[in-house]
Amino acid sequence: MILSSLFLLSQAFAAPNLSLLDPGTHCVAYRAEKTVLFVSTSSVIGKNCDISAQVLPEVGGLYHIEVIVPIKSFQSGDEGRDADVAKDLKIDVKPELTFKSKAMSVEEWRALFAKGTFDLPGELSVGDKSYPIKVSSEYLQVDDQPEVDGIAKVKFEDFGISPPKVIAGIVAKTKPDLELHFHLLGSRILGADSIRLEEKK
């Protein structure tokens, strides 16, 4: 997935990452806002870099991107909170989250990447159910390597989850909004060459 050098460099310098994740990382993260004891408000961020991603073929010449996220690998700096998050994400039903993008032809994928910024629809599975999701994405070129960055702004209820009221044993009110962040390296997406954007000569 490579765009022409000038186009990609202009895109990279024109806009920062959509997500809170750094260039060169292959990770996902979540961010939520909590109010502790009804007084102080702060962000809760959980990061997970034990993910895997691949491009998979379907019947009819279509391809989709699949990202597997082990729930136990989310780290927020608080083991109790991480245990609560794992429970909320139904780790006892399924040990990982799975994002599956909409399936598209090679030409459709290449046209999407050529835009630089785009919305990517798909489904996120939590437990034994799948939920529709749309992620705002950005295609970047960093040190001659393609990277895809993005964010989905959703609500807990979109995935059948109630905002936590007790986090690691502390009474806390979590806002209903939730941010899902990702940053993927093209070199670590298996099968990415099948839908890569050919470099302009």
Backbone hydrogen bonds, N-H to C=O, Kabsch-Sander energy under -0.5 kcal/mol:
donor,donor_aa,acceptor,acceptor_aa,energy
2,I,197,L,-2.4
8,L,4,S,-2.4
9,L,5,S,-2.5
10,S,6,L,-2.1
11,Q,7,F,-1.9
12,A,8,L,-2.7
13,F,9,L,-2.1
14,A,10,S,-1.4
15,A,11,Q,-1.3
25,T,22,D,-1.4
27,C,183,H,-1.7
28,V,48,N,-2.4
29,A,181,H,-2.3
30,Y,46,G,-2.1
31,R,179,E,-2.1
32,A,44,V,-2.2
33,E,177,D,-0.5
34,K,42,S,-2.7
35,T,173,K,-2.4
36,V,34,K,-0.5
36,V,40,S,-2.5
37,L,171,V,-2.0
38,F,35,T,-0.6
39,V,36,V,-2.2
40,S,36,V,-1.0
42,S,34,K,-2.3
44,V,32,A,-3.4
45,I,43,S,-0.5
46,G,30,Y,-1.9
47,K,75,Q,-2.5
48,N,28,V,-2.7
52,S,68,I,-1.8
53,A,188,R,-0.6
54,Q,66,E,-2.1
55,V,190,L,-3.3
56,L,54,Q,-0.5
56,L,64,H,-3.0
58,E,62,L,-3.1
61,G,58,E,-0.9
62,L,58,E,-0.6
63,Y,104,M,-2.7
64,H,56,L,-2.4
66,E,54,Q,-2.8
67,V,99,F,-2.5
68,I,52,S,-2.8
69,V,97,L,-3.0
71,I,95,P,-2.2
72,K,95,P,-0.5
73,S,70,P,-1.4
74,F,71,I,-1.7
75,Q,47,K,-2.3
82,D,78,D,-2.4
83,A,79,E,-2.0
84,D,80,G,-1.9
85,V,81,R,-2.7
86,A,82,D,-2.3
87,K,83,A,-1.9
88,D,84,D,-2.4
89,L,85,V,-2.1
90,K,87,K,-1.6
91,I,86,A,-2.0
93,V,90,K,-1.5
94,K,90,K,-2.2
97,L,69,V,-2.8
98,T,125,S,-1.2
99,F,67,V,-2.6
100,K,98,T,-0.5
100,K,123,E,-2.7
101,S,65,I,-2.8
102,K,121,P,-2.4
104,M,63,Y,-2.5
106,V,61,G,-0.5
109,W,105,S,-2.4
110,R,106,V,-2.5
111,A,107,E,-2.1
112,L,108,E,-1.9
113,F,109,W,-2.6
114,A,110,R,-1.9
115,K,111,A,-0.6
115,K,112,L,-1.1
116,G,113,F,-1.3
117,T,115,K,-1.1
118,F,137,S,-2.3
120,L,135,V,-2.7
122,G,133,I,-2.3
123,E,100,K,-2.5
124,L,131,Y,-2.8
125,S,98,T,-2.8
126,V,129,K,-2.5
129,K,126,V,-1.5
131,Y,124,L,-2.1
133,I,122,G,-2.4
135,V,120,L,-2.4
136,S,151,I,-2.5
137,S,118,F,-3.4
137,S,135,V,-0.6
138,E,149,D,-2.9
139,Y,116,G,-3.7
140,L,138,E,-0.6
140,L,147,E,-3.2
142,V,140,L,-0.5
142,V,145,Q,-2.9
143,D,141,Q,-0.5
145,Q,142,V,-1.4
147,E,140,L,-2.4
148,V,184,L,-2.6
149,D,138,E,-2.6
150,G,182,F,-2.2
151,I,136,S,-2.1
152,A,180,L,-2.5
154,V,152,A,-0.7
154,V,178,L,-3.0
156,F,176,P,-2.2
158,D,155,K,-1.3
159,F,156,F,-1.9
160,G,157,E,-1.5
161,I,156,F,-1.8
167,I,170,I,-2.6
168,A,166,V,-0.5
170,I,167,I,-1.9
172,A,165,K,-2.9
173,K,35,T,-2.7
174,T,164,P,-1.1
174,T,172,A,-0.6
175,K,33,E,-2.5
178,L,154,V,-2.9
179,E,31,R,-2.4
180,L,152,A,-2.6
181,H,29,A,-3.2
181,H,179,E,-0.5
182,F,150,G,-2.2
183,H,27,C,-2.5
184,L,148,V,-3.2
186,G,146,P,-2.6
188,R,185,L,-1.7
189,I,186,G,-1.3
190,L,53,A,-2.1
190,L,188,R,-0.8
192,A,189,I,-1.8
194,S,191,G,-1.6
195,I,192,A,-1.6
196,R,193,D,-0.6
198,E,196,R,-0.6
